[in-house]
């Protein structure tokens, strides 16, 4: 097992933009890549429970025919032509940053890529089916490579979980159950459907897949802010330096991963065999069941059951009033269908005391994590007119992280509420002063145009009602991203209050009346 651990010593960190360690990157080549926080959290993404063969066996079997040739970098023209040959609505740009990731995957981290190629044989058909059903580019399946390295148990320090790295509240928003027994963010099937729906919603906003991919990583708020600061450009490479550092590497990493999986054989990269079955089926469970009852009765390794059903946190399927699915090898599913009653009865008293059914469990409650690597906490006291999106913009953090750190549900905050926000340790003094700034000063700090009733504006042509907040539409805005800036406001609220019949026709400079909920 130790050799496997070392083999994956640079596997992807959940929700990060790459799989680099600090010692394996040329900082002059990718100066923006945040690599310092990766090394301490790699074990959570090691897939040793899946692999049948050590990488040494793979080499001894001569799958890699000539490793010295395979590890040679190719001429740029080859990469450019191959990317151009990928038939996809996604634009695969080639530049020095993309090249660095291609060479990372195809040269420096070949062993990890070969393990993920093996895992992709199980997961990619699932991803492709969901994407195809929604008429979306199948290449989006490679996002899971960047997010979790195809590890459904991946869990980041910020609290993101699963193949697609959903934060708690985003997962809830897209229908994923998370409680003491179940975490559907780790359910490959359900989390994939949620990720597809999230990507579809983002595309409705941006109509550009690279911006969608960037927003998946850092959130729409940060992408919208980058668009505004760039002067209204809606092109990833033109807003590149206005995006968070992590996201600058995320899209190039996606392009590099897509290239690598598309042209793996050309680089003599081949899948490592894994223990996940090629054919599976699901059985619906209608009463509480422990995975060990199934494992012992059908003589199935308990680890295989856990790998196929990573959503069950305590090996218990809590089917009291709701039915849940159990995924099994196809042959085992057939066996269970014929022995279901005897499996429910098997050692019932051992796994369920006195045969009693499980008591319904409350929603899983996360506790705020310790300060992420390289950050320190600063405090902020909520003031009248504040909203989650605005505060996240002022402190340059993701709204999902802000909600998670402070256990905030449905964006509801109260005047006087104290928030904890983690910022880079070397910028604590900069962010600490935000608490004492006026609204106008905070907006200016975030690079925004001030357009509210609380700010003096002698040139305003219309007298404003002090009961409302006023917002001036900027290039790149839409009602959805405007609504995200204000507490308890939806795009429909803005439409009704401003008598807007077609939300697609709002124009830069247009003045909108908004009534946030306090």
N, C-alpha and C positions, 0 to 999 in steps of 0.2 A: 504493500500500500504506500510505503514511503516514496518509492520510485514514481508512482502515479502522482503523488502530491507534488513532487518536484517537477514532474512533466507539465503540470498545469500551473506552475508558480506565477504565471502572468495572465491567467484567465480573466475575462472581463469583470470589472466591478459593476454591481447592479446600478443601473441608471447613469453610468458614466459614458464618456464618449469613446473609450478605447480600451485595449487590453495591454497597455504598456506598463512596465515598471520603470522606476526612475533611472535605473542603470542601463536601460535598453533603448533610450530615445535620444536622438540628436536634437537638443533644444533649439539649435539654430535652424533646423529644418522645419519644426513645428513649434514656433515660440509661444503660441497661445494655448498649448495643450496642458490642462491641469493634471499632472501625473503624480504629484507628491502624496495624494491621499489614497492611492490605490493599494499600496503594498500591504498594509495592515489588515485588509479585508478580503483577501483572495480565497481563503479556505472555504468560505460559504458558497463559492461557485465551482468547486472542484467536483467533477462528475464521476468519481471513482466507483460509485455504486452501480454505474451502468456498464462499465467496461469489462469485457471478457478477456481481452488480450493486453499484455504490456506492450508498449510501443516498440520494445526491443524485439518482440516476436514478430511484429509487423515488418521490421527491417530485415530480420533473418529470413522471412518468407519471400524476400525480394519483391515486395509490392512497390517499394521505391527503387526503381531500376538503377538510376545514377544520381545520387543525391548531390554530388558536387555540381553537376550540370543543372539540376532542378533549382539550386540555390543561387544561380546567376541572375542578376537583374536583366531585364529585357530593354530594348531600345524604346524610347518614349512613343515612337510611331506605332509600335505594336500595341501598346496599351490604348492609345487613342483610337486605333482602328477597331479593336475588340470592343471597347465601350460603345463606339458608334454602331456596332453590329447588334447590340442588344435591343430587341424590338420592345419598346416600352414607352408609355406616355411620360415617364420620369426622365428628366434631362440628366444624363451622366457626363458631367463636366470632367475634364482631366486637367490637373495642375499639380504643382509640387506637393501640396498637402494631400491630395488624393493619392499621388504616387507613393508617398510615405506609408500610407495605410496598405496599399496593395503590396508593397515590399515587406511590410510588417507581417501580413497574413501569409504571403507565399514564400517568404524566406526566413524571417526571424522566428515565427511562431507556427511552424509547420505541424508540429505534433498536436497542438491545441486545435488547429483547424481540422486535422484529420479526425479527431474525436468528435468535433461538432458536425462534420460531414456524416459520421455514423448516426448521431442523434437526429440529424435532419431527416433521415429516412423514415423515422417514426413521426416527427412533429410536422414536417413541411406539408404532407398531404392534408393534414387537418387545417393548417393555415390557408393553403391554396383553395380548399373547398369553401371556406368562409369568405375569402376575398373574391373568388369567382362569383359566388351567389350575390354579391353586392356590386358586381361590375367594377372592381377596383384592381389596380396593378398587382399582379401576383408577386412582383419583386419586393413588395412591402413585407413579405415574410422574413426578409433579412433583418428587419428591425429587431426581432427577437434575439438575433445573434449579438447585436450591440447592447441590448437591454440586459440580457441574463445569461448569455452563452448557452441558451437552451436548457437552463436549470430551473425547473418549476419551483424549487425550494429557495431560490435566490431571495435574499432579504437585505435591503440597503439600510444604512444608518439612519436615513431620513424616514424610514418606515415603508418604503415601496416594496412590493412583494410579487413573486411569480414570474412567469415567462415574459410578461409584458410590463412588469414593474409598475403596477397600479398603486397609488397612494390610497389610504383608507377611504377618504371621502370621495375621491374620484371613482373608485371601485363601486361604492354605494350608489353614486349618481348613475352609474351604468348597470345597475341591477345585480351586482355581486354581493352575496351574503358573506358577512364576516362576523362570527361569534366564537364562543368558547370551544366549540366542536368543529366548526367548518370555516375555512378561508377559501372562498371561491376565486380569489385572485390567483391561487395556486392550482385551480382546476384548468387543465390545458384547453378543454373544449369551451367552457363558459368564459374564461378570460380572453380567449381568442375572439369570440363573438363581441365581447365588450370593447376590445381594442379596435376591431374593425368599425364598430359604430362610432367610437371616438375619432378615429381617423376620417371617417366619412363626414362627421360634423365639422372637423377642422378644414376639410377640403371645401365645404360649403362657404366657409369664410374666406379662404385665401385663393382658391382655384389654381394653386401651384403646389406640386407635390413636395418640392424641396422645402418650401415654407411650412407645409404640413408636418414634415418630418422634424424640422427645427422646433415647431410648436409642441410636438409630442414630447420632446425632450425638456424644454424650458417653460412651456406654457404659453398660451396666446398673448397674455399680458406683456411678456418680455419681447415677443416677436413684434407686437404692435408698437411697443416703445422703440424698438430698433428701426421699424419702418418710419416712424415719426422723426427720429433723430437723423435718419439718412436723407431726409427731405422728401419722403413719400415713395421711395423706390420699393417695389414689391418683387424683388429678386434676391435670392439668398446671398449671392456673392457680392451684391452691392450694399447689403446691410450687414455683411460679415463682421466688421469690426465694431458694430453697435450691439452685437449679441453677447450674452454671457460667454465666458471663456470655454466652458464645458461644451456649449452648443456649437462653437466654431469647429470643434473636432468631431462632433456627432455626425453631421452630414457627410464630410469626407470619409469617416469610418464606415458609414452605410454604403457609400459608393464603392469603397475598397472591398467590403464584404460581398457585395453583389458581384463585383468582378471576380473575386476569388472563387465563389461557389459556382459561378457560370463557367469558369475556365479552369476548374480544379485539375482535370485530367491533363490539360496542357502544361500544368506545372508539376505533374506527377504527384498530385495529392489525392489520396484514396481514403475511403471511410474506414475507421476502426470499428470492428464488430462490437455491438453492445447487446445487453441482455433484454432489451425491450422487445416484446413479440411483434411480429409484422402484422398479424391479424388479431383483432380484439373485438369484443362485443360487450354490451352493457346489460346488466340485470337490475330491474327496479326493486329497491328494498322498501318494504312497507312497515317494518317494525325495527326497533333498535337492534343493532348487530355490531359485534366486535370483529375486526379484521382477523383476529387470531382464531375465531370460530371457523371462519372460512378457510384459513391457512391450514389448520390442523385437520379439519374434516376432509379437505380435498387434497392434502399433501402438497401445498403450494408454499414456496419460500415467502415468509412474511415481507421481506424486503421487496419482492416483486409486486406484491399487493400495494405496498406503500408507494412504489415508483409509479404504478398505474393510477393511483388514487391519492395524489399528494395533498388534496384539499381537506382530507380528514386529519385534523390536528392531533387527536389523541387515539387514533386507530378505531374510533367509534363512529358509526353511522347513526345519527340521532333521529331516526325515522319514527317520531311519535305521531304527529298529526300531518306530516308532510313526507312524501316519498322522495328518496334520493337514489341516484344511480351508483352502481358498482361496476367498474371496468375490469374485465378479466381477459386472459388469453382465450381465444375462440373455443378451444376444446374445454377449458375449465368452465366457461360460461354455459356450455351445453350440459356439463356434469352438474353444475349448481341448479340449473333449471329442473333437473330430475330429482334433486335431493334437498330442495329449499326448506321444507318443513323440518327435516331432521337437522339441518344446519342451524336453524333458528333455535332448536331445542338443545343443541350440543353444548354442554357445560354452561347452561344458562345461569345457574346459581353462582358459578365462578366469576363470570364477567358482569353479571347484573344482580347485585345482592338481593336475595329473596324474590328474584324474578321481577322486581319492580321496574317499571319503565323509567326512562330518564326524565328528569325534571327539565323543563325548558330553560335554556341558558340565556342570560342577557347578552346584548351586543358586546363584542370584544372591545375592551377599553385599553387603548394604548397609553403608555406613559411617555411624556416627552423624553427624548433621548439626551444623552450627554452631548456636549458641544461637539459637532462634527470636527474632524481633523482640520487644524489650521484656523479655527474660528473661535470667537468669544461671544458671549451673550451681552446684548444691550437691551435696555428696557424702553418701552414706549407706552404712554397713557393715551387711550382713545379719547378723541375730542369730537364735539358736535360736527357733523358733516363728513367725518371720516368713513372710509369703506375699506374692506379687505384688499381690493385691487389697488386702491390708491396707496395704502400703507406698503404693500409689496413693491410697488414701483419706487417709492421713496427710499426703501432700504435695499433695492436691487435683489430681491429674493423672489422665489416662486410662491404664488398664492397657495398652492397645495402644501408647501413646506410650512408657511405661516400658519395655516389652519391646523396642521398636524402638531406643530410645536406648542400650540396653545389650546388644543382640544376644542376647536371651533366648529360648530355644525351649521350648515346652510348659510355660511357667511354672516351669521348673526353676531354682532359685537355691541357692547354697551358703552355709553359715555362714561369715562372714569376707569374702564377696564384696563388692567395692566397686562401688556403683551411682552413675551420674551422672543427676541429675534437674534439669530446667529449670523454674525457678519465676519468678514476676514479679520483676523487678529491684528493685522497691521493697519486697519482702517477704523478701529473702534472709536477713536476720538472724532473722526469725521461723522460717523453715524450717530454717535451719542448726542450730538448737538441738535439733531432733528427734533427731538422732543420739545425743545424750547422755541422752535421756529413757528412763524405764522403760516397759515395755509398757503398764502401767496409765495412765501419764501420756500416752502417745501416743494411746491409745484415748479418753481424756478430751478431748484436744486435737481429735480428729476428731468429737467429739460423740456417742460411743458409750457404751453401758452396758457395764461391764466384767463379763465372765462367763467366766473361764478358771480352770483349776486353779492357775495361777501367781500368782493374786491372792488375798490373804487375804479370806475371806468367812465371818465367824463365824456368820451366819444360815443357811448352807447346811444343809438338812435331811439331806443324804446325804453320806457320806464319799466323797471323790473320789479316783480312782486317778491318781497323779502321772504315769503313763505316757500319759495322755490329756489333751486340751484339752476344756474344757466350754464350751458356747455356749447362751445363753438366747434362745429364739425371740422376735422382736419383731414388732409389727404390720407387715404388708407383706412379711414374709420368706417364702421358699419354699426347698426343699432345694437348688435349683440355685444361687440367689444366695448361700446360706450356704456351699456348697462352694467357690465362687469365692474366698472369703476365706482359704482354707487350701491350702497347697502340696500338690499331688498328690492332692487329695481330690475325689471325684465324688459326685453325689447318691446314686448306688447304694451307695457306701461308707457313707454316713451312714445310709441305710435299713437295711442289713444289721447295722451295729454297734448300732443302737438298736431293732431288731426292729419297724420301721415297715412296715405292710402297705399303707397308702394315704398317699402323701406329701402329698396335698391336705388331710389332716386334722391337720397339725401346728398347734399353737395358741400364741399369745403366752404367754410364761412357761414354756413347756416346755423342759426341760433336755436338751441333746443331747451325747452323747459323740463326740468326733472325734479321729482320729489322723492328724495331718499327716505328710507324708514330708519328712525333712530332707535 
